[in-house]
Amino acid sequence: MKWTACLAVLGTLGGAAGHAQQQQEPPASVLVRPLASLIIPGMGQLMAHQDRGAVYIAAEVYLLSRYLQLDHEATVEARRFQSLAFDVARQSFVPLRRDTIFEYYEQMERFAESGRYDADTGPAFVPESDPATYNGSVWLLARRTFWADPNIPPDPTSPQYWKALQFYQARAVGPNFLWSWRNHSLEHEVFRDYIRRSDNAFRRAQNQVGLVLANHVLSAVDALISARMSAAAGRAAEMRTSVGLSGRSEVRFSIAF
């Protein structure tokens, strides 16, 4: 009898432990709605017949349309400053247009002239020396970095001189990308305005991407909380959020009986 009673008690405890473990592990159906909302915001709410799912969907449509609008605006402004740069500042140096990275146009915004790449017309290579130009500023930085005195050149065969020369050649603007805004200060200001507008539109478009991701996560968390509450209570549960006229926000949970 004693062994029978012990086995019965152990069986009861094992069954209770197994039941508790089953309660701790959420069923797979609980994760369906959150995953649906993570992929398409509002979908998990609509699957649970919750009207606020339409709010998440409307927010997604607005944010995506706003991103596309700003991205298009940034692209249009980029084409404008690239075309203006070639027509006014670059065409006299190279007949064929070749666009490059955005940092190149940022330097065109800062410096009125690129300066010469090689200041010597003969076989020797002599960097641009005018620090008011872009190439001249690069050569000044190279001299300050590798020479003991930037105003006193070392022996042209010394490692210090060659390191400075290699630094210059790696960063200076080559013959195919020289520019000059000389006698075109008005066009230079318009060019700067195009760059600012393009950059601002691009940054705002990136902000929209962050808001889109936040909308996905918020909808998924909302659906997860609602699904877990429903599973725990064994009946439909709902979470409502509201913002009053005074700016006070409220979160309400309700369970159907």
Rosetta blueprint (number, residue, H / E / L):
1 M L
2 K H
3 W H
4 T H
5 A H
6 C H
7 L H
8 A H
9 V H
10 L H
11 G H
12 T H
13 L H
14 G H
15 G H
16 A H
17 A H
18 G H
19 H H
20 A H
21 Q H
22 Q H
23 Q H
24 Q H
25 E L
26 P L
27 P L
28 A H
29 S H
30 V H
31 L H
32 V H
33 R H
34 P H
35 L H
36 A H
37 S H
38 L H
39 I H
40 I L
41 P L
42 G L
43 M H
44 G H
45 Q H
46 L H
47 M H
48 A L
49 H L
50 Q L
51 D L
52 R L
53 G H
54 A H
55 V H
56 Y H
57 I H
58 A H
59 A H
60 E H
61 V H
62 Y H
63 L H
64 L H
65 S H
66 R H
67 Y H
68 L H
69 Q H
70 L H
71 D H
72 H H
73 E H
74 A H
75 T H
76 V H
77 E H
78 A H
79 R H
80 R H
81 F H
82 Q H
83 S H
84 L H
85 A H
86 F H
87 D H
88 V H
89 A H
90 R H
91 Q L
92 S L
93 F L
94 V L
95 P L
96 L L
97 R L
98 R L
99 D L
100 T L
101 I L
102 F H
103 E H
104 Y H
105 Y H
106 E H
107 Q H
108 M H
109 E H
110 R H
111 F L
112 A L
113 E E
114 S L
115 G L
116 R L
117 Y L
118 D L
119 A L
120 D L
121 T L
122 G L
123 P L
124 A L
125 F L
126 V L
127 P L
128 E L
129 S L
130 D L
131 P L
132 A L
133 T L
134 Y H
135 N H
136 G H
137 S H
138 V H
139 W H
140 L H
141 L H
142 A H
143 R H
144 R H
145 T H
146 F H
147 W L
148 A L
149 D L
150 P L
151 N L
152 I L
153 P L
154 P L
155 D L
156 P L
157 T L
158 S L
159 P H
160 Q H
161 Y H
162 W H
163 K H
164 A H
165 L H
166 Q H
167 F H
168 Y H
169 Q H
170 A H
171 R H
172 A L
173 V L
174 G L
175 P H
176 N H
177 F H
178 L L
179 W L
180 S E
181 W L
182 R L
183 N L
184 H L
185 S H
186 L H
187 E H
188 H H
189 E H
190 V H
191 F H
192 R H
193 D H
194 Y H
195 I H
196 R H
197 R H
198 S H
199 D H
200 N H
201 A H
202 F H
203 R H
204 R H
205 A H
206 Q H
207 N H
208 Q H
209 V H
210 G H
211 L H
212 V H
213 L H
214 A H
215 N H
216 H H
217 V H
218 L H
219 S H
220 A H
221 V H
222 D H
223 A H
224 L H
225 I H
226 S H
227 A H
228 R H
229 M H
230 S H
231 A H
232 A H
233 A H
234 G L
235 R L
236 A L
237 A E
238 E E
239 M E
240 R E
241 T E
242 S E
243 V E
244 G L
245 L L
246 S L
247 G L
248 R L
249 S E
250 E E
251 V E
252 R E
253 F E
254 S E
255 I E
256 A L
257 F L
